[in-house]
Amino acid sequence: MDSPHTTPTLEVELEAFQKQVTDRFYELSLAGPDRLLSLAWIRKLLDSFLCCQEEFRMILFNHKSLIHRPPLDRLVQDFFERTVKALDVCNAIRDGIEQIREWKKLLEIVLCALDDQRLYGEGQFRRAKKALIDLSISMLDEKDSTASTLAHRNRSFGRQQASSRDQHHRTLGHFRSLSWSVSRSWSAARQLQAIGNNLVVPRGNEVVATNGIAVAVYSMNTILLFVCWALVAAIPCQDRGLQVHFPIPRQFPWAQSVMSLHERILEESRKRDRRNACGLLRELYQMDKCTRVMSELTDWVQFPLTEEKEGEARQKVRELANVCEVLKEGLDPLERQVREVFHRIVHEGMENDNETWFENKWKMHLVVVADFLFLNLICFLLMVYIYSVVYWKRYLACSSPDLLSRIQLGNVASIDELVEHSSNMSAFAHISTYSYCLRG
């Protein structure tokens, strides 16, 4: 039973948790159009999630006696099941970050070819144009969320014989990771739906029965769903889908900020130039935009270059260099944060599983003992059956070899005849006799 001071302490902790969620997401909602869904904004989102998760974990840790009572035990268990589903999202996002790194390598080839310190020649433009074509093909292929995308992904170190189309894509710089974290049939859209399934606002009696912790659990569930949804929206991943329902009542202090961010991200995805994008990350949009401009420039350039064309080319190369520099500085920290989210979820789940195990270990012992006794009973009955069959065969071999030979040849005698020869046998031997006769 909790001490008399638990309830006031719990109220303070719950208010502090709700305030942190409200402040964090309000700050995120203040981002301008040029900052929303940028690498810096995504990192800030993950940092907010980690801070909220840590405070939520402390609430659960400080009030274990409440957590293991119904209905809070079910709500907490549902939360941990959702976090397990979020692990696949983390893996898919890390794969997407790796894909962006491969695109950055192609950008670096363009920058190396069109170095600002060199005089531009036809060979340099040919090399840059080839890298731009490779990048365009790879990004267009990533936009295809159907089977054509999945067919080109190398998911194991043991590669099969490549088709001519696969060889063509590899020739054009179609780089893929050799070890993928999600299965071929995995879908980001379906995973988000699984995380959001049965996510409902706690009823009044549940709030009272849990001393308000049910509200914190619902808040954390919603934050988890929103963070996973925003990551899928921003980073290229398998079978992206943004049609996720967020059932957030307006009475929550953080609801307005979360709903505002949700609507702004949806509006961004509906823009004409972003509708079919492989990811809404701001740096990806800048990369795609610079790539198109540079491709047009390399297609129509004529040598020798005029001073105006050379100045325009150098300006576009500087813009491309800025994008490449932002990716270089932001991708590694983002991947570390995604990995930290993954490990935090695993660690928290293991803590919860250990507590559950210690609380229910007597049930586990009963199950183990019951399994042991059942297996021993089965073994005993099997040994008795085998012994009875062997004993019956020996009995027939001694008393009636003629009958035994007829049974072995398939000329099965009647049950009455077998009973007559086995009248002195045990009950198990009689059962064996009948089963042997029927089987024959």
Secondary structure, DSSP 8 states (H G I E B T S, - for coil): ---TTHHHHHHHHHHHHHHHHHHHHHHHHT--TTTTTSHHHHHHHHHHHHHHHHHHHHHHHHTHHHHTSTTHHHHHHHHHHHHHHHHHHHHHHHHHHHHHHHHHHHHHHHHHHT-TTS---HHHHHHHHHHHHHHHHHHHHHH--SHHHHHT---SSS-----HHHHHHHHTT----SS-SS-TT--HHHHHHHHHTT-----HHHHHHTTTHHHHHHHHHHHHHHHHHHHHHHS--TT----------TTSTTHHHHHHHHHHHHHHHHSTTTTT-S---HHHHHHHHHHHHHHHHHHH--SS--HHHHHHHHHHHHHHHHHHHHHHHHHHHHHHHHHHHHHHHHHHHHHHHHHHHHHTHHHHHHHHHHHHHHHHHHHHHHHHHHHHHHHHHHHHHHH-HHHHHHHHTT----HHHHHHHTTTS-HHHHHHHHHHHHH-
